[in-house]
């Protein structure tokens, strides 16, 4: 965990040098798993999000959570007005069903957001979820969103 926090600190400090490529403000409607089915607000290279998160830790079994957290955006790619970029984040999860019902969990994730066209974007990443009494679970986190920039 200590190494993860050091990596996030390094990413935050390096992203400060590239923040001028990001728009000042962004609101995203997230329609699938990454970061959650919900809303996200980004200011320059830092965002916060909240919503409904579903995942499959086991085949054909869907685990549901409320998810809220923060994300750091870094290393913008391309020359578009709103560039694609890498991200890393941490979140709080509250279990809504099955073995995680009414339990707290913490998640760390990282990946890449590809700006497809105007505000339409897709994400691919990985998440690690840990909760008391449960083994660490690592899953892929695809996502699709539409963003409004201002």
Backbone bond lengths (Angstrom), bond angles and torsions (degrees), N, CA, C in turn:
res aa  C-N    CA-C-N  psi(-1)  N-CA   C-N-CA  omega(-1)  CA-C   N-CA-C  phi
1 X - - - 1.447 - - 1.527 110.01 -
2 X 1.322 116.67 -38.29 1.457 121.00 179.83 1.530 110.66 -61.46
3 X 1.345 116.90 -40.64 1.461 120.91 179.14 1.527 111.00 -65.00
4 X 1.335 117.14 -37.91 1.467 120.97 178.92 1.523 110.31 -63.49
5 X 1.324 116.87 -42.55 1.465 120.53 179.43 1.528 111.02 -64.83
6 X 1.319 118.00 -37.77 1.465 121.38 177.51 1.520 110.22 -64.72
7 X 1.331 116.87 -43.16 1.467 120.77 178.42 1.521 110.04 -61.15
8 X 1.336 117.96 -45.56 1.471 120.72 178.72 1.524 111.59 -61.09
9 X 1.320 117.52 -40.14 1.466 121.41 178.04 1.522 110.91 -62.41
10 X 1.319 117.51 -42.80 1.466 121.81 177.93 1.525 110.09 -63.39
11 X 1.328 116.76 -42.62 1.462 120.41 -179.97 1.523 111.64 -63.98
12 X 1.327 116.72 -40.54 1.466 120.24 177.81 1.519 110.34 -61.96
13 X 1.328 116.97 -44.61 1.461 119.43 -177.88 1.523 111.94 -68.67
14 X 1.329 118.35 -37.41 1.468 119.56 178.71 1.520 111.33 -73.51
15 X 1.331 117.21 -30.18 1.460 118.95 -179.58 1.524 111.58 -69.23
16 X 1.313 118.17 -24.15 1.462 120.96 178.99 1.524 111.15 -61.07
17 X 1.330 117.01 -31.06 1.457 120.17 179.54 1.524 112.49 -73.37
18 X 1.339 117.47 -22.75 1.460 119.98 -176.39 1.524 112.65 -109.63
19 X 1.340 118.18 6.33 1.451 120.19 -174.70 1.522 113.11 -63.68
20 X 1.325 119.10 -21.78 1.459 120.32 -177.92 1.523 111.73 -66.62
21 X 1.343 119.01 -19.47 1.452 121.15 178.09 1.522 112.66 -79.42
22 X 1.316 117.99 -18.54 1.455 121.56 179.64 1.522 109.88 -86.78
23 X 1.342 116.40 149.15 1.456 119.32 174.33 1.521 108.46 -65.37
24 X 1.321 115.97 161.28 1.462 119.01 -177.04 1.526 111.39 -69.71
25 X 1.335 117.99 -44.29 1.463 122.61 -177.09 1.524 110.57 -134.04
26 X 1.327 115.63 147.43 1.463 121.31 178.25 1.525 108.56 -151.29
27 X 1.313 116.35 137.31 1.463 122.20 171.26 1.522 106.47 -120.14
28 X 1.328 116.12 128.62 1.461 120.97 -178.52 1.518 110.63 -119.00
29 X 1.330 114.84 138.64 1.456 121.95 169.63 1.520 105.15 -99.34
30 X 1.315 115.69 111.56 1.458 121.39 -175.74 1.525 108.80 -94.53
31 X 1.348 115.94 120.91 1.453 120.64 -171.95 1.510 115.60 -101.32
32 X 1.310 118.08 -8.72 1.456 119.57 179.17 1.517 108.64 -150.82
33 X 1.214 119.72 157.95 1.452 135.37 -170.89 1.532 118.94 -10.59
34 X 1.300 121.80 -36.06 1.461 120.64 -171.53 1.520 111.86 -111.08
35 X 1.305 122.76 118.77 1.448 125.66 -3.73 1.528 112.42 -75.80
36 X 1.346 117.58 -26.33 1.463 123.17 176.59 1.524 106.65 -169.17
37 X 1.315 117.31 177.66 1.463 121.01 172.21 1.522 104.30 -88.50
38 X 1.330 115.85 98.33 1.458 119.31 -173.31 1.508 112.00 178.47
39 X 1.317 115.76 -146.77 1.458 122.27 -177.18 1.524 110.89 -120.92
40 X 1.336 113.98 153.03 1.461 120.81 178.70 1.527 108.06 -141.47
41 X 1.318 115.87 137.53 1.462 120.96 175.78 1.528 107.96 -119.81
42 X 1.345 115.73 128.33 1.465 120.15 178.59 1.518 109.42 -117.89
43 X 1.325 116.41 134.66 1.457 123.52 171.16 1.524 106.48 -117.88
44 X 1.332 116.04 112.02 1.464 123.27 -175.44 1.523 110.85 54.61
45 X 1.320 118.95 -105.20 1.467 120.06 -174.87 1.532 114.15 -113.83
46 X 1.351 117.35 17.25 1.461 121.09 177.85 1.524 108.51 -131.35
47 X 1.334 117.04 136.96 1.463 119.50 178.59 1.525 110.71 -133.78
48 X 1.345 114.61 159.48 1.460 122.29 172.72 1.521 107.22 -123.99
49 X 1.315 116.60 150.24 1.460 120.64 -177.92 1.515 110.90 -145.83
50 X 1.342 115.49 158.73 1.466 121.81 174.84 1.515 108.34 -154.34
51 X 1.333 115.99 145.75 1.447 119.66 178.05 1.514 113.12 168.12
52 X 1.309 114.40 -164.61 1.458 125.33 -176.99 1.521 107.61 -98.31
53 X 1.332 117.26 123.99 1.461 121.99 -176.32 1.520 109.77 -118.43
54 X 1.338 116.51 127.15 1.461 121.28 176.78 1.524 109.30 -119.18
55 X 1.317 115.64 146.21 1.452 120.31 178.13 1.523 108.75 -153.27
56 X 1.314 115.82 164.93 1.468 121.47 178.29 1.522 108.77 -121.14
57 X 1.318 116.48 96.21 1.460 120.41 176.88 1.530 110.21 -73.06
58 X 1.343 115.26 -27.42 1.459 121.94 177.06 1.519 108.29 -129.01
59 X 1.307 116.88 150.03 1.466 122.22 -178.61 1.537 110.65 -55.59
60 X 1.327 114.73 130.88 1.471 123.47 176.62 1.530 114.60 64.87
61 X 1.331 118.37 16.16 1.463 121.39 177.11 1.523 108.04 -125.10
62 X 1.329 117.06 117.15 1.457 122.25 -176.87 1.525 110.53 -97.87
63 X 1.315 115.61 121.52 1.456 122.08 176.39 1.521 107.84 -100.67
64 X 1.324 116.41 134.99 1.466 122.17 -174.08 1.521 110.51 -116.95
65 X 1.343 114.67 142.05 1.465 121.61 -179.13 1.527 110.42 -140.33
66 X 1.335 115.98 156.84 1.457 122.23 158.61 1.521 103.61 -89.58
67 X 1.343 117.49 137.83 1.464 120.43 -177.00 1.526 110.06 -134.09
68 X 1.334 116.39 134.18 1.463 121.88 175.36 1.521 107.81 -143.17
69 X 1.336 115.99 139.66 1.454 117.61 -178.72 1.510 113.71 -173.24
70 X 1.321 114.15 -167.64 1.466 122.30 -178.46 1.525 109.55 -130.39
71 X 1.332 115.07 149.60 1.463 122.15 -178.06 1.518 109.26 -133.53
72 X 1.320 115.95 144.05 1.460 123.12 174.82 1.525 107.16 -111.23
73 X 1.331 116.77 132.85 1.465 123.22 -179.09 1.524 108.41 -108.01
74 X 1.344 116.88 137.49 1.463 119.70 -175.91 1.529 110.60 -153.29
75 X 1.312 115.00 166.61 1.469 124.12 178.82 1.536 112.96 49.96
76 X 1.343 117.56 63.26 1.458 119.85 177.43 1.528 111.04 -59.61
77 X 1.330 115.66 142.80 1.466 122.26 -175.92 1.528 109.60 -118.53
78 X 1.313 116.87 131.83 1.458 120.88 176.41 1.509 113.27 95.22
79 X 1.323 114.49 176.52 1.462 120.34 -176.26 1.519 112.90 -112.50
80 X 1.341 117.14 12.62 1.459 120.70 177.90 1.520 109.90 -65.41
81 X 1.323 115.10 158.45 1.466 120.63 177.35 1.530 110.59 -58.74
82 X 1.329 117.04 -38.62 1.461 123.19 176.08 1.529 107.52 -119.89
83 X 1.323 117.34 94.43 1.464 121.20 -170.66 1.530 114.38 -75.49
84 X 1.321 115.08 157.73 1.456 121.78 168.16 1.528 106.23 -68.66
85 X 1.345 117.11 158.16 1.462 118.59 -179.73 1.522 111.53 -164.59
86 X 1.312 114.85 169.21 1.451 122.37 175.57 1.526 108.66 -90.70
87 X 1.334 116.42 160.29 1.463 120.69 178.90 1.532 110.50 -147.00
88 X 1.321 115.29 158.69 1.462 123.55 172.53 1.516 107.00 -147.11
89 X 1.325 116.60 141.43 1.452 118.47 -177.22 1.506 113.90 -153.54
90 X 1.325 114.25 170.49 1.457 122.94 176.89 1.523 107.95 -134.05
91 X 1.335 116.02 144.10 1.462 120.56 -176.64 1.522 112.21 -142.70
92 X 1.323 114.02 155.96 1.455 123.30 169.49 1.521 107.10 -99.01
93 X 1.319 117.52 136.13 1.456 121.90 176.97 1.523 109.30 -124.35
94 X 1.318 115.69 142.57 1.475 122.08 175.14 1.519 106.98 -122.15
95 X 1.329 116.56 118.90 1.461 121.39 -177.05 1.514 112.75 -65.53
96 X 1.340 115.72 138.77 1.460 121.19 -179.54 1.528 113.11 -111.85
97 X 1.341 117.90 -13.74 1.464 119.31 -178.83 1.530 111.34 -155.89
98 X 1.316 115.67 176.50 1.460 125.34 174.93 1.530 112.32 51.41
99 X 1.333 117.36 -142.18 1.468 122.20 -176.06 1.531 113.55 -65.48
100 X 1.339 117.46 -18.07 1.457 121.21 -177.52 1.537 112.80 -100.19
101 X 1.326 118.42 4.11 1.464 121.51 -176.16 1.527 110.62 -55.23
102 X 1.337 115.04 125.66 1.472 124.34 179.27 1.524 113.46 61.52
103 X 1.332 118.03 20.04 1.460 121.76 177.34 1.520 110.88 -105.52
104 X 1.331 116.41 152.04 1.459 123.03 177.16 1.518 109.58 -93.04
105 X 1.324 115.77 146.57 1.463 121.26 176.47 1.530 108.23 -144.97
106 X 1.326 115.14 162.14 1.459 122.31 176.89 1.525 107.26 -123.93
107 X 1.322 115.86 142.04 1.472 120.41 -179.92 1.517 110.43 -130.66
108 X 1.321 115.17 144.69 1.470 123.16 172.62 1.519 105.72 -123.79
109 X 1.334 117.24 136.40 1.455 119.49 179.89 1.519 111.39 -143.18
110 X 1.317 114.40 158.56 1.465 121.38 178.01 1.515 108.61 -152.49
111 X 1.341 115.48 153.55 1.459 118.94 179.52 1.513 112.58 175.25
112 X 1.331 114.73 -156.14 1.459 122.45 -176.37 1.522 109.51 -135.00
113 X 1.342 115.99 136.61 1.468 121.70 174.95 1.516 108.31 -109.52
114 X 1.321 115.87 124.20 1.461 123.08 179.38 1.521 108.46 -102.99
115 X 1.336 116.06 119.11 1.462 121.49 176.47 1.528 107.19 -81.29
116 X 1.320 116.81 107.47 1.462 122.68 -173.82 1.524 111.62 -78.56
117 X 1.333 116.65 -56.15 1.458 121.34 -176.41 1.519 108.41 -160.61
118 X 1.329 115.41 124.92 1.472 121.79 -177.28 1.518 108.83 50.19
119 X 1.352 119.30 -116.23 1.460 121.34 -178.90 1.515 114.95 -91.97
120 X 1.338 117.39 -8.40 1.466 121.12 -179.02 1.523 110.37 -72.18
121 X 1.332 115.95 127.65 1.458 119.61 -179.64 1.524 111.18 -143.91
122 X 1.330 114.78 155.51 1.460 122.17 178.50 1.524 108.22 -125.87
123 X 1.325 115.76 147.40 1.457 120.93 179.59 1.528 109.93 -125.25
124 X 1.306 114.52 147.64 1.457 120.78 170.43 1.524 106.81 -138.42
125 X 1.316 114.86 132.85 1.454 118.91 -178.10 1.509 110.80 -163.21
126 X 1.324 114.92 -165.52 1.458 121.75 177.28 1.522 108.31 -138.60
127 X 1.327 114.70 147.61 1.464 120.52 -179.93 1.524 108.94 -127.71
128 X 1.318 115.19 144.12 1.458 122.27 171.79 1.511 107.78 -115.56
129 X 1.330 117.59 125.14 1.463 122.80 -178.49 1.522 108.59 -116.70
130 X 1.328 115.72 130.35 1.460 120.54 178.65 1.530 108.72 -131.94
131 X 1.341 114.95 137.49 1.458 121.74 177.61 1.522 108.19 -143.63
132 X 1.308 116.08 151.91 1.472 121.07 179.54 1.534 109.11 -58.25
133 X 1.324 115.56 130.05 1.459 120.77 178.24 1.518 114.93 83.64
134 X 1.341 117.36 2.96 1.465 121.99 179.81 1.526 109.16 -126.88
135 X 1.318 115.95 149.19 1.460 120.78 174.28 1.521 110.03 -71.63
136 X 1.318 116.90 156.53 1.458 122.44 173.42 1.522 108.79 -61.10
137 X 1.322 116.41 130.99 1.467 121.84 178.06 1.520 107.92 -116.00
138 X 1.336 116.67 132.85 1.460 121.89 177.92 1.527 108.31 -122.15
139 X 1.325 115.52 127.56 1.468 121.62 -177.09 1.519 111.19 -136.82
140 X 1.333 117.04 156.18 1.465 119.89 171.06 1.530 109.05 -72.16
141 X 1.327 116.38 153.05 1.465 120.44 179.66 1.524 110.62 -132.58
142 X 1.325 117.34 83.74 1.461 118.99 172.94 1.528 109.22 -76.31
143 X 1.311 116.52 157.92 1.462 119.28 178.20 1.514 111.01 -160.70
144 X 1.332 115.11 158.49 1.456 121.35 173.90 1.524 107.40 -139.27
145 X 1.319 116.23 138.09 1.457 121.97 -175.60 1.520 110.47 -145.33
146 X 1.324 114.72 164.14 1.461 120.57 169.55 1.520 106.14 -127.59
147 X 1.336 114.85 129.45 1.467 121.96 -175.10 1.520 111.98 -114.04
148 X 1.325 114.93 143.59 1.464 123.06 173.73 1.528 107.15 -112.63
149 X 1.323 117.03 127.95 1.455 122.19 -176.47 1.524 110.67 -108.18
150 X 1.318 116.61 140.82 1.466 121.03 177.22 1.503 110.67 -154.20
